[in-house]
Amino acid sequence: MKIAIAAWGTTGDVYPLIALADRLIQRDHQVRFCAPSIYEDEILAIGADFSEVGVAFDLAEFHNIMDKIMAMRDPMATLLYIAKEGILLRGKKWYDDCLTAMGGYDLVICHSIDIPAQEAAMRNGLPWFTVTYCPGFIKTPDTAPYPFPNWSRTFNLFVWKLVRLRLKYSVDPLFNQFITSVGGKPRGSMATEEMYSPHLNLIAASPALCPAANFQPNHKFTGIWYMARLDYEPPTELVDFLSDGPPPIVITFGSMGGDGQKTTEILVDAVRMLNQRAIIQAGWGILGTRDKLSDIYCTEYVPHRWLFPKARCVVHHGGAGTTASVCYAKVPSVVVPHIADQPYWGKLLYNLGVAPKSLHRRKLTAKRLAQRIQQVLSTPSMTERAKSIGTQMESEDGLSTAVDLIESFPLSKK
């Protein structure tokens, strides 16, 4: 098949889709990858056709958006702001670029929240599949929407109705205004049902982590998505640091922004309170310091699959991809959620017994972080539980499962 993939979002959203594209190419499918230019090198490296969409990424603008989001306490306000500033502000440009790039292809795969790409697929008359990384946001009577407790199926359905009612008068009009502006048909229940493909929504998450639930037939768990090959040559300094002492605490906040210098000071102070060694990854928040520290190594991006297994524990933001990587590496976590689905993953890891209670970024201090890390270090059961979960995840082949589902899509539906 000729498959167009539209990749909206940060690194954690895009990299799994690059892994999917790589596997599709190995299965002899032709893939065109529609994404911002910052991902071009990684996309071309797997042999996909790259098509630039959207406007150039602006890190300063991203930090400004992140600062505003992290100050919000109402999840609905956060959702609305992400929709306005992260998706729809330049939605017409994204839609137009995708509309052109998808022409002549058989099938489109995009993120479940990527409404402009979905509309471009429909305008081209193409079937579209969606990808989501957080099953906690999919409506099912078996679980309540986060952060509500899972008391009973009756209670869960009642809460989902309340959520749907609130979204009906806030999120739905916002998206439908855009949809109608590009000639599309208005949708209902956008954030709970109709942002997912009616044909196939691929849940790129591990069943070993997520509670069992009965979803509608279009939702399919696959397992996590990783590149099959890991081509990485670590710098000598990093290798030397790892060999010079016991396993370090690894700290990464991924694509999350904020005041990098202030955050770094908090992280360094917390680690030194415990007399531990640490590796701090810069990420988009530009964490780390240029000063040479004997007990702390600051670095740019290092592949999670290479680094995390060498850690004693990982302090992270709770992104879906990072969470899966830490669990796959069989090490416990300390979760510092910033936005979106991150509190969900933090709560999930706590329930699984592989992390202490989450420490939200707004409440981050060196003392509080040190307490969370010490709780992990003094609770061997967290490490043992993490090893057990990681072993379960090793049996998954999420990419093969996903490609099998894609290939089984009946030609008559195209």
Secondary structure, 3 states (H helix, E strand, C coil): CEEEEECCCCHHHHHHHHHHHHHHHHCCCEEEEEECHHHHHHHHHCCCEEEECCCCCCHHHHHHHHHHHHCCCCHHHHHHHHHHHHHHCCHHHHHHHHHHHCCCCCEEEEECCCHHHHHHHHHCCCCEEEEECCHHHCCECCECCCCCCCCCHHHHHHHHHHHHHHHHCCHHHHHHHHHHHCCCCCCCCHHHHHCCCCCCEEECCCCCCCCCCCCCCCEEECCCCCCCCCCCCCCHHHHHHHHCCCCCEEEECCCCCCCHHHHHHHHHHHHHHCCCCEEEECCCCCCCCCCCCCCEEEECCCCHHHHHHHCCEEEECCCHHHHHHHHHCCCCEEECCCCCCHHHHHHHHHHHCCCCCCCCHHHCCHHHHHHHHHHHHCCHHHHHHHHHHHHHHHCCCHHHHHHHHHHCCCHHHC
